[in-house]
Amino acid sequence: MAVTATVRWRINPGHVSVAIPSYNFPYSIRDSSKMTMRGQQVELTGEVTRIDNETVTIALGPLVTVALDKVRLVDKYRPPKRKKPLRDLVD
């Protein structure tokens, strides 16, 4: 699952504070890019650990519980399958 967060401010050169919709606690992420600006949207992805009636708990490092309508389903990247091997396996 993925949730879209908004960058609030830069904490230090390697971390930024983000606001996650319907999550009322401070949250910071590592940011290797120096180009991240305040107000920019950032997608956070993690595995679902629990689904309740109206909330979803996602493992983003710590467990983050957000409203069900604030998350979206994303697929894992799967590399394309080759039709033939890169080289022949001849002894």
C-alpha positions in Angstrom: 0.0 0.0 0.0 1.1 3.6 -0.5 0.2 6.8 1.1 1.0 10.3 -0.2 2.6 12.6 2.4 3.5 16.3 2.1 6.9 17.6 3.0 6.7 20.1 5.9 10.3 21.2 6.5 13.9 20.0 6.4 15.1 18.8 9.8 18.7 18.4 8.8 20.6 17.7 5.5 19.5 14.1 5.5 16.0 14.1 6.8 12.7 15.9 6.2 9.5 16.1 8.2 6.3 15.0 6.4 2.6 15.3 7.1 0.7 12.1 6.6 -3.1 12.6 6.1 -5.2 11.3 9.0 -2.0 10.4 11.0 -1.7 13.0 13.8 1.9 12.3 14.9 5.2 13.7 13.6 7.0 11.6 11.1 10.3 12.1 9.4 11.9 10.3 6.5 15.4 10.0 5.1 15.9 12.2 2.1 19.1 11.8 0.1 17.9 14.4 -2.5 18.7 17.9 -1.7 16.0 19.2 -4.0 13.0 18.3 -1.9 11.0 21.4 -1.2 8.3 22.3 1.3 4.8 21.3 0.0 6.1 18.6 -2.3 4.2 15.3 -2.4 6.1 12.2 -1.4 4.8 8.6 -1.8 5.5 6.3 1.1 5.1 2.6 0.6 4.9 -0.3 3.0 3.3 -3.6 3.8 -0.2 -3.8 5.3 -0.2 -5.3 8.8 -3.9 -4.7 9.8 -7.1 -3.6 8.2 -10.0 -2.4 10.4 -13.4 -1.1 9.5 -12.1 2.4 8.5 -8.4 2.3 9.1 -5.3 0.6 7.7 -2.0 0.0 9.5 1.0 0.1 7.3 4.6 -0.8 8.3 6.7 2.3 7.1 9.4 1.5 9.7 7.1 2.3 12.7 3.5 1.2 12.3 1.4 4.0 10.9 -2.4 3.9 11.1 -4.3 6.0 8.5 -7.8 6.3 7.1 -8.8 3.7 4.5 -9.5 6.4 1.9 -6.0 7.8 2.2 -4.1 4.8 0.9 -3.9 3.2 -2.5 -2.8 -0.2 -3.7 0.5 -0.5 -5.6 2.1 -3.5 -7.1 5.6 -4.6 -6.5 8.1 -4.2 -9.3 8.6 -7.5 -11.2 11.3 -7.6 -13.8 10.3 -8.8 -17.2 10.8 -12.4 -18.0 13.3 -13.3 -20.7 12.2 -15.5 -23.6 15.7 -16.9 -24.0 18.7 -17.1 -21.7 21.5 -14.5 -21.9 24.0 -17.1 -23.0 23.9 -20.8 -23.8 24.7 -23.1 -20.9 27.0 -25.6 -22.7 29.6 -27.7 -20.8 
